[in-house]
Amino acid sequence: SNAVERLLEKNYRIHCSLHNIQLPENFSITEKIQKILEETNFNEKRARTMDIDDFMSLLHGFNSQGVHFS
C-alpha cells in the first residue's frame, strides 16, 4: 500500500542518513522493495502460502538492506 511504502521510505532515508549513505536523486522505494523481493526469491510467493520461517527470512532480507518497518 502507499502508506506502507511512505513509511518504509521514511525509515530507509533515516537509516541512510545515520550511516552516511547517499541516495541517488532518482531513488525509488518501490524499486528497492522489488529488488529485495527478487533477491530473497519471494517476488512470486503469496502471503497465504508462506510460513513463519518464510516471513522471518523475508524480514531479514529487508533488514539486511536497511529497510525497517518500524
Predicted model as a PDB file, atoms N, CA, C, CB and O in Angstrom, pLDDT in the B-factor column:
MODEL        1                                                                  
ATOM      1  N   SER A   1       0.830  -1.178   0.000  1.00 80.00           N  
ATOM      2  CA  SER A   1       0.000   0.000   0.000  1.00 80.00           C  
ATOM      3  C   SER A   1       0.882   1.251   0.000  1.00 80.00           C  
ATOM      4  CB  SER A   1      -0.948  -0.007   1.210  1.00 80.00           C  
ATOM      5  O   SER A   1       2.065   1.201   0.336  1.00 80.00           O  
ATOM      6  N   ASN A   2       0.293   2.328  -0.372  1.00 91.00           N  
ATOM      7  CA  ASN A   2       1.007   3.600  -0.453  1.00 91.00           C  
ATOM      8  C   ASN A   2       1.516   4.055   0.913  1.00 91.00           C  
ATOM      9  CB  ASN A   2       0.103   4.669  -1.049  1.00 91.00           C  
ATOM     10  O   ASN A   2       2.630   4.569   1.019  1.00 91.00           O  
ATOM     11  N   ALA A   3       0.714   3.871   1.952  1.00 93.00           N  
ATOM     12  CA  ALA A   3       1.114   4.290   3.292  1.00 93.00           C  
ATOM     13  C   ALA A   3       2.314   3.489   3.782  1.00 93.00           C  
ATOM     14  CB  ALA A   3      -0.053   4.138   4.269  1.00 93.00           C  
ATOM     15  O   ALA A   3       3.211   4.038   4.420  1.00 93.00           O  
ATOM     16  N   VAL A   4       2.331   2.201   3.486  1.00 92.00           N  
ATOM     17  CA  VAL A   4       3.452   1.353   3.889  1.00 92.00           C  
ATOM     18  C   VAL A   4       4.715   1.771   3.140  1.00 92.00           C  
ATOM     19  CB  VAL A   4       3.134  -0.141   3.626  1.00 92.00           C  
ATOM     20  O   VAL A   4       5.792   1.843   3.733  1.00 92.00           O  
ATOM     21  N   GLU A   5       4.591   2.043   1.849  1.00 94.00           N  
ATOM     22  CA  GLU A   5       5.753   2.486   1.073  1.00 94.00           C  
ATOM     23  C   GLU A   5       6.294   3.808   1.614  1.00 94.00           C  
ATOM     24  CB  GLU A   5       5.383   2.633  -0.415  1.00 94.00           C  
ATOM     25  O   GLU A   5       7.509   3.992   1.690  1.00 94.00           O  
ATOM     26  N   ARG A   6       5.415   4.721   1.986  1.00 94.00           N  
ATOM     27  CA  ARG A   6       5.875   6.000   2.556  1.00 94.00           C  
ATOM     28  C   ARG A   6       6.619   5.776   3.868  1.00 94.00           C  
ATOM     29  CB  ARG A   6       4.681   6.952   2.785  1.00 94.00           C  
ATOM     30  O   ARG A   6       7.654   6.395   4.112  1.00 94.00           O  
ATOM     31  N   LEU A   7       6.090   4.886   4.714  1.00 94.00           N  
ATOM     32  CA  LEU A   7       6.743   4.563   5.979  1.00 94.00           C  
ATOM     33  C   LEU A   7       8.117   3.947   5.735  1.00 94.00           C  
ATOM     34  CB  LEU A   7       5.871   3.606   6.803  1.00 94.00           C  
ATOM     35  O   LEU A   7       9.099   4.338   6.367  1.00 94.00           O  
ATOM     36  N   LEU A   8       8.185   2.989   4.823  1.00 94.00           N  
ATOM     37  CA  LEU A   8       9.460   2.338   4.529  1.00 94.00           C  
ATOM     38  C   LEU A   8      10.471   3.326   3.963  1.00 94.00           C  
ATOM     39  CB  LEU A   8       9.254   1.186   3.551  1.00 94.00           C  
ATOM     40  O   LEU A   8      11.650   3.284   4.315  1.00 94.00           O  
ATOM     41  N   GLU A   9      10.013   4.212   3.090  1.00 94.00           N  
ATOM     42  CA  GLU A   9      10.931   5.190   2.513  1.00 94.00           C  
ATOM     43  C   GLU A   9      11.447   6.143   3.593  1.00 94.00           C  
ATOM     44  CB  GLU A   9      10.237   5.981   1.386  1.00 94.00           C  
ATOM     45  O   GLU A   9      12.636   6.460   3.624  1.00 94.00           O  
ATOM     46  N   LYS A  10      10.573   6.592   4.462  1.00 94.00           N  
ATOM     47  CA  LYS A  10      10.990   7.482   5.555  1.00 94.00           C  
ATOM     48  C   LYS A  10      12.024   6.785   6.426  1.00 94.00           C  
ATOM     49  CB  LYS A  10       9.771   7.917   6.410  1.00 94.00           C  
ATOM     50  O   LYS A  10      13.065   7.363   6.738  1.00 94.00           O  
ATOM     51  N   ASN A  11      11.746   5.551   6.819  1.00 94.00           N  
ATOM     52  CA  ASN A  11      12.670   4.793   7.662  1.00 94.00           C  
ATOM     53  C   ASN A  11      13.993   4.535   6.943  1.00 94.00           C  
ATOM     54  CB  ASN A  11      12.035   3.464   8.083  1.00 94.00           C  
ATOM     55  O   ASN A  11      15.057   4.599   7.559  1.00 94.00           O  
ATOM     56  N   TYR A  12      13.931   4.247   5.648  1.00 95.00           N  
ATOM     57  CA  TYR A  12      15.150   3.980   4.888  1.00 95.00           C  
ATOM     58  C   TYR A  12      15.992   5.243   4.770  1.00 95.00           C  
ATOM     59  CB  TYR A  12      14.810   3.436   3.491  1.00 95.00           C  
ATOM     60  O   TYR A  12      17.216   5.180   4.882  1.00 95.00           O  
ATOM     61  N   ARG A  13      15.366   6.369   4.550  1.00 95.00           N  
ATOM     62  CA  ARG A  13      16.099   7.639   4.459  1.00 95.00           C  
ATOM     63  C   ARG A  13      16.770   7.971   5.792  1.00 95.00           C  
ATOM     64  CB  ARG A  13      15.147   8.786   4.043  1.00 95.00           C  
ATOM     65  O   ARG A  13      17.893   8.475   5.812  1.00 95.00           O  
ATOM     66  N   ILE A  14      16.095   7.695   6.892  1.00 94.00           N  
ATOM     67  CA  ILE A  14      16.707   7.897   8.212  1.00 94.00           C  
ATOM     68  C   ILE A  14      17.902   6.967   8.375  1.00 94.00           C  
ATOM     69  CB  ILE A  14      15.673   7.653   9.346  1.00 94.00           C  
ATOM     70  O   ILE A  14      18.968   7.391   8.821  1.00 94.00           O  
ATOM     71  N   HIS A  15      17.727   5.707   8.015  1.00 95.00           N  
ATOM     72  CA  HIS A  15      18.822   4.728   8.098  1.00 95.00           C  
ATOM     73  C   HIS A  15      20.023   5.205   7.284  1.00 95.00           C  
ATOM     74  CB  HIS A  15      18.354   3.337   7.597  1.00 95.00           C  
ATOM     75  O   HIS A  15      21.154   5.159   7.768  1.00 95.00           O  
ATOM     76  N   CYS A  16      19.795   5.653   6.076  1.00 95.00           N  
ATOM     77  CA  CYS A  16      20.881   6.118   5.209  1.00 95.00           C  
ATOM     78  C   CYS A  16      21.550   7.355   5.798  1.00 95.00           C  
ATOM     79  CB  CYS A  16      20.351   6.425   3.796  1.00 95.00           C  
ATOM     80  O   CYS A  16      22.773   7.487   5.743  1.00 95.00           O  
ATOM     81  N   SER A  17      20.771   8.240   6.349  1.00 95.00           N  
ATOM     82  CA  SER A  17      21.320   9.448   6.959  1.00 95.00           C  
ATOM     83  C   SER A  17      22.223   9.101   8.143  1.00 95.00           C  
ATOM     84  CB  SER A  17      20.187  10.381   7.411  1.00 95.00           C  
ATOM     85  O   SER A  17      23.307   9.666   8.291  1.00 95.00           O  
ATOM     86  N   LEU A  18      21.776   8.184   8.972  1.00 95.00           N  
ATOM     87  CA  LEU A  18      22.556   7.785  10.145  1.00 95.00           C  
ATOM     88  C   LEU A  18      23.843   7.059   9.778  1.00 95.00           C  
ATOM     89  CB  LEU A  18      21.722   6.904  11.039  1.00 95.00           C  
ATOM     90  O   LEU A  18      24.820   7.102  10.527  1.00 95.00           O  
ATOM     91  N   HIS A  19      23.845   6.385   8.616  1.00 95.00           N  
ATOM     92  CA  HIS A  19      25.011   5.606   8.186  1.00 95.00           C  
ATOM     93  C   HIS A  19      25.788   6.274   7.053  1.00 95.00           C  
ATOM     94  CB  HIS A  19      24.571   4.227   7.749  1.00 95.00           C  
ATOM     95  O   HIS A  19      26.621   5.644   6.400  1.00 95.00           O  
ATOM     96  N   ASN A  20      25.503   7.562   6.830  1.00 96.00           N  
ATOM     97  CA  ASN A  20      26.199   8.342   5.789  1.00 96.00           C  
ATOM     98  C   ASN A  20      26.162   7.666   4.416  1.00 96.00           C  
ATOM     99  CB  ASN A  20      27.649   8.571   6.197  1.00 96.00           C  
ATOM    100  O   ASN A  20      27.164   7.616   3.703  1.00 96.00           O  
ATOM    101  N   ILE A  21      25.004   7.158   4.071  1.00 95.00           N  
ATOM    102  CA  ILE A  21      24.781   6.550   2.759  1.00 95.00           C  
ATOM    103  C   ILE A  21      24.031   7.559   1.908  1.00 95.00           C  
ATOM    104  CB  ILE A  21      23.988   5.196   2.870  1.00 95.00           C  
ATOM    105  O   ILE A  21      22.955   8.025   2.281  1.00 95.00           O  
ATOM    106  N   GLN A  22      24.607   7.889   0.769  1.00 95.00           N  
ATOM    107  CA  GLN A  22      23.972   8.877  -0.101  1.00 95.00           C  
ATOM    108  C   GLN A  22      23.030   8.174  -1.077  1.00 95.00           C  
ATOM    109  CB  GLN A  22      25.040   9.700  -0.870  1.00 95.00           C  
ATOM    110  O   GLN A  22      23.403   7.200  -1.731  1.00 95.00           O  
ATOM    111  N   LEU A  23      21.808   8.684  -1.160  1.00 94.00           N  
ATOM    112  CA  LEU A  23      20.810   8.132  -2.068  1.00 94.00           C  
ATOM    113  C   LEU A  23      20.878   8.849  -3.412  1.00 94.00           C  
ATOM    114  CB  LEU A  23      19.396   8.249  -1.463  1.00 94.00           C  
ATOM    115  O   LEU A  23      21.109  10.057  -3.468  1.00 94.00           O  
ATOM    116  N   PRO A  24      20.677   8.097  -4.496  1.00 93.00           N  
ATOM    117  CA  PRO A  24      20.614   8.772  -5.799  1.00 93.00           C  
ATOM    118  C   PRO A  24      19.367   9.652  -5.889  1.00 93.00           C  
ATOM    119  CB  PRO A  24      20.620   7.737  -6.948  1.00 93.00           C  
ATOM    120  O   PRO A  24      18.375   9.417  -5.198  1.00 93.00           O  
ATOM    121  N   GLU A  25      19.434  10.656  -6.742  1.00 92.00           N  
ATOM    122  CA  GLU A  25      18.298  11.576  -6.890  1.00 92.00           C  
ATOM    123  C   GLU A  25      17.032  10.862  -7.351  1.00 92.00           C  
ATOM    124  CB  GLU A  25      18.645  12.682  -7.875  1.00 92.00           C  
ATOM    125  O   GLU A  25      15.926  11.247  -6.973  1.00 92.00           O  
ATOM    126  N   ASN A  26      17.191   9.836  -8.158  1.00 95.00           N  
ATOM    127  CA  ASN A  26      16.035   9.118  -8.699  1.00 95.00           C  
ATOM    128  C   ASN A  26      15.681   7.888  -7.858  1.00 95.00           C  
ATOM    129  CB  ASN A  26      16.309   8.696 -10.142  1.00 95.00           C  
ATOM    130  O   ASN A  26      15.124   6.925  -8.384  1.00 95.00           O  
ATOM    131  N   PHE A  27      15.996   7.910  -6.558  1.00 95.00           N  
ATOM    132  CA  PHE A  27      15.720   6.771  -5.681  1.00 95.00           C  
ATOM    133  C   PHE A  27      14.228   6.469  -5.644  1.00 95.00           C  
ATOM    134  CB  PHE A  27      16.241   7.045  -4.261  1.00 95.00           C  
ATOM    135  O   PHE A  27      13.392   7.369  -5.551  1.00 95.00           O  
ATOM    136  N   SER A  28      13.919   5.179  -5.718  1.00 95.00           N  
ATOM    137  CA  SER A  28      12.532   4.726  -5.651  1.00 95.00           C  
ATOM    138  C   SER A  28      12.434   3.581  -4.644  1.00 95.00           C  
ATOM    139  CB  SER A  28      12.020   4.277  -7.057  1.00 95.00           C  
ATOM    140  O   SER A  28      13.062   2.538  -4.825  1.00 95.00           O  
ATOM    141  N   ILE A  29      11.657   3.773  -3.595  1.00 95.00           N  
ATOM    142  CA  ILE A  29      11.483   2.714  -2.601  1.00 95.00           C  
ATOM    143  C   ILE A  29      10.768   1.517  -3.224  1.00 95.00           C  
ATOM    144  CB  ILE A  29      10.693   3.236  -1.380  1.00 95.00           C  
ATOM    145  O   ILE A  29      11.008   0.377  -2.826  1.00 95.00           O  
ATOM    146  N   THR A  30       9.898   1.766  -4.191  1.00 95.00           N  
ATOM    147  CA  THR A  30       9.196   0.670  -4.869  1.00 95.00           C  
ATOM    148  C   THR A  30      10.192  -0.243  -5.576  1.00 95.00           C  
ATOM    149  CB  THR A  30       8.169   1.225  -5.882  1.00 95.00           C  
ATOM    150  O   THR A  30      10.074  -1.466  -5.505  1.00 95.00           O  
ATOM    151  N   GLU A  31      11.168   0.343  -6.252  1.00 95.00           N  
ATOM    152  CA  GLU A  31      12.196  -0.456  -6.927  1.00 95.00           C  
ATOM    153  C   GLU A  31      13.070  -1.187  -5.916  1.00 95.00           C  
ATOM    154  CB  GLU A  31      13.067   0.434  -7.827  1.00 95.00           C  
ATOM    155  O   GLU A  31      13.463  -2.330  -6.148  1.00 95.00           O  
ATOM    156  N   LYS A  32      13.377  -0.534  -4.794  1.00 96.00           N  
ATOM    157  CA  LYS A  32      14.180  -1.165  -3.740  1.00 96.00           C  
ATOM    158  C   LYS A  32      13.439  -2.374  -3.174  1.00 96.00           C  
ATOM    159  CB  LYS A  32      14.502  -0.149  -2.610  1.00 96.00           C  
ATOM    160  O   LYS A  32      14.040  -3.427  -2.963  1.00 96.00           O  
ATOM    161  N   ILE A  33      12.149  -2.230  -2.930  1.00 95.00           N  
ATOM    162  CA  ILE A  33      11.340  -3.334  -2.415  1.00 95.00           C  
ATOM    163  C   ILE A  33      11.326  -4.487  -3.412  1.00 95.00           C  
ATOM    164  CB  ILE A  33       9.901  -2.863  -2.119  1.00 95.00           C  
ATOM    165  O   ILE A  33      11.515  -5.643  -3.034  1.00 95.00           O  
ATOM    166  N   GLN A  34      11.103  -4.172  -4.681  1.00 96.00           N  
ATOM    167  CA  GLN A  34      11.066  -5.216  -5.711  1.00 96.00           C  
ATOM    168  C   GLN A  34      12.401  -5.946  -5.798  1.00 96.00           C  
ATOM    169  CB  GLN A  34      10.707  -4.610  -7.076  1.00 96.00           C  
ATOM    170  O   GLN A  34      12.436  -7.168  -5.945  1.00 96.00           O  
ATOM    171  N   LYS A  35      13.486  -5.208  -5.709  1.00 96.00           N  
ATOM    172  CA  LYS A  35      14.821  -5.813  -5.767  1.00 96.00           C  
ATOM    173  C   LYS A  35      15.034  -6.772  -4.598  1.00 96.00           C  
ATOM    174  CB  LYS A  35      15.910  -4.721  -5.761  1.00 96.00           C  
ATOM    175  O   LYS A  35      15.563  -7.869  -4.779  1.00 96.00           O  
ATOM    176  N   ILE A  36      14.621  -6.357  -3.400  1.00 96.00           N  
ATOM    177  CA  ILE A  36      14.757  -7.211  -2.217  1.00 96.00           C  
ATOM    178  C   ILE A  36      13.902  -8.466  -2.370  1.00 96.00           C  
ATOM    179  CB  ILE A  36      14.356  -6.441  -0.937  1.00 96.00           C  
ATOM    180  O   ILE A  36      14.346  -9.565  -2.037  1.00 96.00           O  
ATOM    181  N   LEU A  37      12.686  -8.307  -2.869  1.00 95.00           N  
ATOM    182  CA  LEU A  37      11.809  -9.467  -3.078  1.00 95.00           C  
ATOM    183  C   LEU A  37      12.418 -10.449  -4.066  1.00 95.00           C  
ATOM    184  CB  LEU A  37      10.434  -9.016  -3.577  1.00 95.00           C  
ATOM    185  O   LEU A  37      12.333 -11.661  -3.867  1.00 95.00           O  
ATOM    186  N   GLU A  38      13.029  -9.940  -5.123  1.00 96.00           N  
ATOM    187  CA  GLU A  38      13.663 -10.805  -6.115  1.00 96.00           C  
ATOM    188  C   GLU A  38      14.892 -11.497  -5.538  1.00 96.00           C  
ATOM    189  CB  GLU A  38      14.048  -9.997  -7.354  1.00 96.00           C  
ATOM    190  O   GLU A  38      15.098 -12.689  -5.765  1.00 96.00           O  
ATOM    191  N   GLU A  39      15.713 -10.752  -4.788  1.00 95.00           N  
ATOM    192  CA  GLU A  39      16.926 -11.323  -4.207  1.00 95.00           C  
ATOM    193  C   GLU A  39      16.620 -12.408  -3.185  1.00 95.00           C  
ATOM    194  CB  GLU A  39      17.753 -10.236  -3.561  1.00 95.00           C  
ATOM    195  O   GLU A  39      17.397 -13.351  -3.032  1.00 95.00           O  
ATOM    196  N   THR A  40      15.504 -12.286  -2.488  1.00 95.00           N  
ATOM    197  CA  THR A  40      15.126 -13.272  -1.484  1.00 95.00           C  
ATOM    198  C   THR A  40      14.202 -14.350  -2.051  1.00 95.00           C  
ATOM    199  CB  THR A  40      14.453 -12.584  -0.312  1.00 95.00           C  
ATOM    200  O   THR A  40      13.762 -15.241  -1.325  1.00 95.00           O  
ATOM    201  N   ASN A  41      13.915 -14.266  -3.329  1.00 93.00           N  
ATOM    202  CA  ASN A  41      13.038 -15.231  -4.026  1.00 93.00           C  
ATOM    203  C   ASN A  41      11.611 -15.260  -3.486  1.00 93.00           C  
ATOM    204  CB  ASN A  41      13.626 -16.618  -3.926  1.00 93.00           C  
ATOM    205  O   ASN A  41      10.960 -16.304  -3.486  1.00 93.00           O  
ATOM    206  N   PHE A  42      11.132 -14.104  -3.026  1.00 95.00           N  
ATOM    207  CA  PHE A  42       9.757 -14.012  -2.554  1.00 95.00           C  
ATOM    208  C   PHE A  42       8.874 -13.209  -3.510  1.00 95.00           C  
ATOM    209  CB  PHE A  42       9.726 -13.385  -1.173  1.00 95.00           C  
ATOM    210  O   PHE A  42       7.708 -12.957  -3.206  1.00 95.00           O  
ATOM    211  N   ASN A  43       9.407 -12.812  -4.639  1.00 93.00           N  
ATOM    212  CA  ASN A  43       8.639 -11.987  -5.572  1.00 93.00           C  
ATOM    213  C   ASN A  43       7.469 -12.739  -6.197  1.00 93.00           C  
ATOM    214  CB  ASN A  43       9.544 -11.469  -6.663  1.00 93.00           C  
ATOM    215  O   ASN A  43       6.530 -12.103  -6.678  1.00 93.00           O  
ATOM    216  N   GLU A  44       7.493 -14.044  -6.206  1.00 92.00           N  
ATOM    217  CA  GLU A  44       6.405 -14.833  -6.790  1.00 92.00           C  
ATOM    218  C   GLU A  44       5.536 -15.514  -5.728  1.00 92.00           C  
ATOM    219  CB  GLU A  44       6.978 -15.881  -7.729  1.00 92.00           C  
ATOM    220  O   GLU A  44       4.552 -16.173  -6.067  1.00 92.00           O  
ATOM    221  N   LYS A  45       5.887 -15.363  -4.458  1.00 92.00           N  
ATOM    222  CA  LYS A  45       5.137 -16.039  -3.394  1.00 92.00           C  
ATOM    223  C   LYS A  45       3.969 -15.192  -2.912  1.00 92.00           C  
ATOM    224  CB  LYS A  45       6.059 -16.367  -2.219  1.00 92.00           C  
ATOM    225  O   LYS A  45       4.031 -13.962  -2.908  1.00 92.00           O  
ATOM    226  N   ARG A  46       2.923 -15.859  -2.514  1.00 92.00           N  
ATOM    227  CA  ARG A  46       1.760 -15.210  -1.916  1.00 92.00           C  
ATOM    228  C   ARG A  46       1.845 -15.398  -0.401  1.00 92.00           C  
ATOM    229  CB  ARG A  46       0.414 -15.796  -2.491  1.00 92.00           C  
ATOM    230  O   ARG A  46       2.308 -16.435   0.074  1.00 92.00           O  
ATOM    231  N   ALA A  47       1.403 -14.404   0.349  1.00 91.00           N  
ATOM    232  CA  ALA A  47       1.495 -14.455   1.806  1.00 91.00           C  
ATOM    233  C   ALA A  47       0.772 -15.668   2.382  1.00 91.00           C  
ATOM    234  CB  ALA A  47       0.927 -13.183   2.409  1.00 91.00           C  
ATOM    235  O   ALA A  47       1.218 -16.242   3.375  1.00 91.00           O  
ATOM    236  N   ARG A  48      -0.325 -16.054   1.776  1.00 94.00           N  
ATOM    237  CA  ARG A  48      -1.103 -17.181   2.322  1.00 94.00           C  
ATOM    238  C   ARG A  48      -0.369 -18.512   2.229  1.00 94.00           C  
ATOM    239  CB  ARG A  48      -2.425 -17.293   1.597  1.00 94.00           C  
ATOM    240  O   ARG A  48      -0.717 -19.461   2.931  1.00 94.00           O  
ATOM    241  N   THR A  49       0.655 -18.589   1.359  1.00 94.00           N  
ATOM    242  CA  THR A  49       1.402 -19.849   1.212  1.00 94.00           C  
ATOM    243  C   THR A  49       2.680 -19.862   2.037  1.00 94.00           C  
ATOM    244  CB  THR A  49       1.742 -20.089  -0.249  1.00 94.00           C  
ATOM    245  O   THR A  49       3.397 -20.862   2.050  1.00 94.00           O  
ATOM    246  N   MET A  50       2.973 -18.766   2.723  1.00 95.00           N  
ATOM    247  CA  MET A  50       4.215 -18.662   3.478  1.00 95.00           C  
ATOM    248  C   MET A  50       4.007 -19.065   4.931  1.00 95.00           C  
ATOM    249  CB  MET A  50       4.766 -17.241   3.402  1.00 95.00           C  
ATOM    250  O   MET A  50       2.932 -18.871   5.498  1.00 95.00           O  
ATOM    251  N   ASP A  51       5.069 -19.638   5.530  1.00 95.00           N  
ATOM    252  CA  ASP A  51       5.016 -19.966   6.953  1.00 95.00           C  
ATOM    253  C   ASP A  51       5.877 -18.966   7.723  1.00 95.00           C  
ATOM    254  CB  ASP A  51       5.497 -21.431   7.211  1.00 95.00           C  
ATOM    255  O   ASP A  51       6.443 -18.048   7.131  1.00 95.00           O  
ATOM    256  N   ILE A  52       5.975 -19.140   9.023  1.00 96.00           N  
ATOM    257  CA  ILE A  52       6.682 -18.183   9.866  1.00 96.00           C  
ATOM    258  C   ILE A  52       8.157 -18.075   9.473  1.00 96.00           C  
ATOM    259  CB  ILE A  52       6.558 -18.583  11.334  1.00 96.00           C  
ATOM    260  O   ILE A  52       8.732 -16.988   9.522  1.00 96.00           O  
ATOM    261  N   ASP A  53       8.767 -19.188   9.088  1.00 96.00           N  
ATOM    262  CA  ASP A  53      10.172 -19.157   8.667  1.00 96.00           C  
ATOM    263  C   ASP A  53      10.348 -18.328   7.404  1.00 96.00           C  
ATOM    264  CB  ASP A  53      10.695 -20.579   8.434  1.00 96.00           C  
ATOM    265  O   ASP A  53      11.338 -17.611   7.261  1.00 96.00           O  
ATOM    266  N   ASP A  54       9.393 -18.423   6.493  1.00 95.00           N  
ATOM    267  CA  ASP A  54       9.438 -17.604   5.275  1.00 95.00           C  
ATOM    268  C   ASP A  54       9.356 -16.120   5.631  1.00 95.00           C  
ATOM    269  CB  ASP A  54       8.286 -17.990   4.314  1.00 95.00           C  
ATOM    270  O   ASP A  54      10.110 -15.305   5.100  1.00 95.00           O  
ATOM    271  N   PHE A  55       8.436 -15.778   6.531  1.00 95.00           N  
ATOM    272  CA  PHE A  55       8.295 -14.374   6.920  1.00 95.00           C  
ATOM    273  C   PHE A  55       9.545 -13.855   7.621  1.00 95.00           C  
ATOM    274  CB  PHE A  55       7.083 -14.197   7.826  1.00 95.00           C  
ATOM    275  O   PHE A  55       9.949 -12.712   7.406  1.00 95.00           O  
ATOM    276  N   MET A  56      10.158 -14.689   8.460  1.00 96.00           N  
ATOM    277  CA  MET A  56      11.384 -14.276   9.142  1.00 96.00           C  
ATOM    278  C   MET A  56      12.519 -14.087   8.143  1.00 96.00           C  
ATOM    279  CB  MET A  56      11.781 -15.307  10.208  1.00 96.00           C  
ATOM    280  O   MET A  56      13.319 -13.161   8.279  1.00 96.00           O  
ATOM    281  N   SER A  57      12.593 -14.947   7.157  1.00 95.00           N  
ATOM    282  CA  SER A  57      13.610 -14.826   6.114  1.00 95.00           C  
ATOM    283  C   SER A  57      13.399 -13.557   5.295  1.00 95.00           C  
ATOM    284  CB  SER A  57      13.588 -16.057   5.198  1.00 95.00           C  
ATOM    285  O   SER A  57      14.352 -12.850   4.970  1.00 95.00           O  
ATOM    286  N   LEU A  58      12.156 -13.282   4.969  1.00 95.00           N  
ATOM    287  CA  LEU A  58      11.831 -12.071   4.218  1.00 95.00           C  
ATOM    288  C   LEU A  58      12.156 -10.820   5.037  1.00 95.00           C  
ATOM    289  CB  LEU A  58      10.346 -12.072   3.813  1.00 95.00           C  
ATOM    290  O   LEU A  58      12.724  -9.865   4.509  1.00 95.00           O  
ATOM    291  N   LEU A  59      11.802 -10.821   6.309  1.00 95.00           N  
ATOM    292  CA  LEU A  59      12.108  -9.698   7.186  1.00 95.00           C  
ATOM    293  C   LEU A  59      13.616  -9.483   7.281  1.00 95.00           C  
ATOM    294  CB  LEU A  59      11.514  -9.931   8.580  1.00 95.00           C  
ATOM    295  O   LEU A  59      14.088  -8.346   7.254  1.00 95.00           O  
ATOM    296  N   HIS A  60      14.360 -10.568   7.392  1.00 96.00           N  
ATOM    297  CA  HIS A  60      15.819 -10.473   7.425  1.00 96.00           C  
ATOM    298  C   HIS A  60      16.354  -9.862   6.127  1.00 96.00           C  
ATOM    299  CB  HIS A  60      16.442 -11.863   7.656  1.00 96.00           C  
ATOM    300  O   HIS A  60      17.289  -9.062   6.154  1.00 96.00           O  
ATOM    301  N   GLY A  61      15.765 -10.238   5.004  1.00 96.00           N  
ATOM    302  CA  GLY A  61      16.170  -9.676   3.720  1.00 96.00           C  
ATOM    303  C   GLY A  61      15.991  -8.172   3.680  1.00 96.00           C  
ATOM    304  O   GLY A  61      16.863  -7.452   3.193  1.00 96.00           O  
ATOM    305  N   PHE A  62      14.868  -7.695   4.188  1.00 95.00           N  
ATOM    306  CA  PHE A  62      14.628  -6.253   4.241  1.00 95.00           C  
ATOM    307  C   PHE A  62      15.584  -5.572   5.221  1.00 95.00           C  
ATOM    308  CB  PHE A  62      13.172  -5.969   4.640  1.00 95.00           C  
ATOM    309  O   PHE A  62      16.201  -4.558   4.892  1.00 95.00           O  
ATOM    310  N   ASN A  63      15.702  -6.131   6.416  1.00 95.00           N  
ATOM    311  CA  ASN A  63      16.556  -5.511   7.435  1.00 95.00           C  
ATOM    312  C   ASN A  63      18.016  -5.454   7.003  1.00 95.00           C  
ATOM    313  CB  ASN A  63      16.442  -6.271   8.747  1.00 95.00           C  
ATOM    314  O   ASN A  63      18.698  -4.464   7.269  1.00 95.00           O  
ATOM    315  N   SER A  64      18.507  -6.503   6.339  1.00 94.00           N  
ATOM    316  CA  SER A  64      19.899  -6.512   5.914  1.00 94.00           C  
ATOM    317  C   SER A  64      20.186  -5.449   4.848  1.00 94.00           C  
ATOM    318  CB  SER A  64      20.267  -7.885   5.386  1.00 94.00           C  
ATOM    319  O   SER A  64      21.340  -5.072   4.642  1.00 94.00           O  
ATOM    320  N   GLN A  65      19.139  -4.969   4.172  1.00 94.00           N  
ATOM    321  CA  GLN A  65      19.287  -3.909   3.182  1.00 94.00           C  
ATOM    322  C   GLN A  65      18.973  -2.521   3.763  1.00 94.00           C  
ATOM    323  CB  GLN A  65      18.382  -4.189   1.991  1.00 94.00           C  
ATOM    324  O   GLN A  65      18.957  -1.523   3.043  1.00 94.00           O  
ATOM    325  N   GLY A  66      18.723  -2.481   5.080  1.00 93.00           N  
ATOM    326  CA  GLY A  66      18.467  -1.203   5.744  1.00 93.00           C  
ATOM    327  C   GLY A  66      17.028  -0.748   5.681  1.00 93.00           C  
ATOM    328  O   GLY A  66      16.726   0.397   6.016  1.00 93.00           O  
ATOM    329  N   VAL A  67      16.132  -1.624   5.256  1.00 95.00           N  
ATOM    330  CA  VAL A  67      14.716  -1.281   5.169  1.00 95.00           C  
ATOM    331  C   VAL A  67      14.025  -1.868   6.403  1.00 95.00           C  
ATOM    332  CB  VAL A  67      14.068  -1.821   3.831  1.00 95.00           C  
ATOM    333  O   VAL A  67      13.966  -3.083   6.590  1.00 95.00           O  
ATOM    334  N   HIS A  68      13.505  -0.960   7.237  1.00 91.00           N  
ATOM    335  CA  HIS A  68      12.900  -1.372   8.509  1.00 91.00           C  
ATOM    336  C   HIS A  68      11.449  -0.925   8.569  1.00 91.00           C  
ATOM    337  CB  HIS A  68      13.687  -0.794   9.706  1.00 91.00           C  
ATOM    338  O   HIS A  68      11.095   0.142   8.065  1.00 91.00           O  
ATOM    339  N   PHE A  69      10.619  -1.745   9.185  1.00 87.00           N  
ATOM    340  CA  PHE A  69       9.187  -1.494   9.235  1.00 87.00           C  
ATOM    341  C   PHE A  69       8.749  -0.636  10.408  1.00 87.00           C  
ATOM    342  CB  PHE A  69       8.464  -2.782   9.281  1.00 87.00           C  
ATOM    343  O   PHE A  69       7.606  -0.180  10.436  1.00 87.00           O  
ATOM    344  N   SER A  70       9.621  -0.406  11.372  1.00 81.00           N  
ATOM    345  CA  SER A  70       9.242   0.484  12.479  1.00 81.00           C  
ATOM    346  C   SER A  70      10.443   1.210  13.021  1.00 81.00           C  
ATOM    347  CB  SER A  70       8.565  -0.297  13.598  1.00 81.00           C  
ATOM    348  O   SER A  70      10.317   2.001  13.955  1.00 81.00           O  
TER     349      SER A  70                                                      
ENDMDL                                                                          
END                                                                             
